[in-house]
């Protein structure tokens, strides 16, 4: 065995130029795979960060059914108890309470549908980047104490033709007032009570900030007011619709085996991670995983042909020698083993080249970054430079994959060499 | 010394297809080679020398006939058994490209012993001994391209003999050598034949080999034309 390894190693260096060229070609294939994976991983992290850190949060707590119906009545049940659990949980770093409703915003010239969010400015700073987005736009982020401050997106401001200080009218439908319903009980039947609606509520707000997230949905269809103002406007009392949370480690936001998910998803509430809140983003990642797999298969196919070509060239050049080895008593298995070892040796050299090329290129890109800023994919916009991310699998899984693949591919020339009649092999020479 | 039958060939025929044409390379040969013989099979190109040598060494199978090597019928052996039989009983010397160029002289010689599972220390001892016999001591670490043609053939002889086979098959061993080197090589082989009683069977055109051989078998059109014992 040791002898065949030595012989194989020496054999592949008989034609140094050919071996080096073949190894570089295979190495480039492996390096491409490593870089592509690092790039995909970087893009994934960037997009998750962009999607969750802009406003969404890494996970959200709602009343069951709220996400589907957006019913203002569906406030979080036992919200104080839920907040207490969130505060106590060591996996969760920050949280922010929110109230929200669909409505319209009207300026002197235009009207537009929006979702009005009531937020606690201080808490929200820990979860989202509205404050930073306002700096990208105009005005300030809830600096004063005015309850009529409203922050809207840049595209919405343009549509409404408003700027800082301008008056807008928000129209929303608030929660039903139970007191009012009770007073009417004597005069109307039950069916009428269920249909009871307080009707739309209108209130004037003054633009204090204009943000720009470069996310179309946010820049055109959302407006932020203070939480207590929203609670009054929507007749919520101290209840809320949403608690957005940020984990200490973002990986936990998709680890649904953790007890926190079950603990907060009880008694009519649901606690969902970003992967469920943005299924389209998860689908993109799943799809990119498939793309990477396809890329890997294409690269492996290239590697395959590279190896087969090199091994066959080497094989036909040395046909007499292989015949000689067979003639003097080497069994077919020995010849096949030799060819497999040659494929392995070629693979090892190629892997070393691939790892070095992949590492250097990835390292350089982690320093320089790749500019994909402003590109929006599945509701998530890349706002920062994209930095490839190193991962152990790039330097373990792919090289092992190439090695195993090479061994499998190497069996073909090995099979041919073993099957070649000795007398035919002995007739061939340079 | 009692001479035993090393090779016994009965009515061996070999027919193969060459470019769609049936070629009858060997047309019924009966032959017995005994231990210690220094025999040359001669004949013009296409007379069937190499094909005959290939069939009696198990490199190729005969179309018809029976071949016994050391009393064992080659037809009854499978591929693995034939490989082991060649490894343990036959030493090969070819015309050229006889050695593996990426292996040193020592590694080339010890290869067969390694296949036989002989320990490294024993291999080393035997390599040194055989190199002395072929007058190449000190060349152990050289690679074949660093040797002359004559030296390479000496190494090939050393490799063929080192495992003490009963039969040495040499196919045109002097074809690429000058007459002086050929003479020297053949003298060495003759000496080793006498010293070890190993059987040498040559396939050749070389008159020098015919001159030095104890027995000359002439083939013509795949048949034995003459069998002359000197």
Interface residues (C-beta under 8 A of the other chain):
Chain A: X3 X7 X10 X11 X14 X320 X321 X324 X325 X326 X327 X328 X329 X330 X331 X332 X334 X421 X422 X423 X426 X429 X430
Chain B: X54 X57 X59 X60 X79 X80 X83 X84 X86 X87 X88 X91 X92 X94 X96 X97 X98 X100 X101 X102 X103 X107 X111 X112 X114 X115 X159
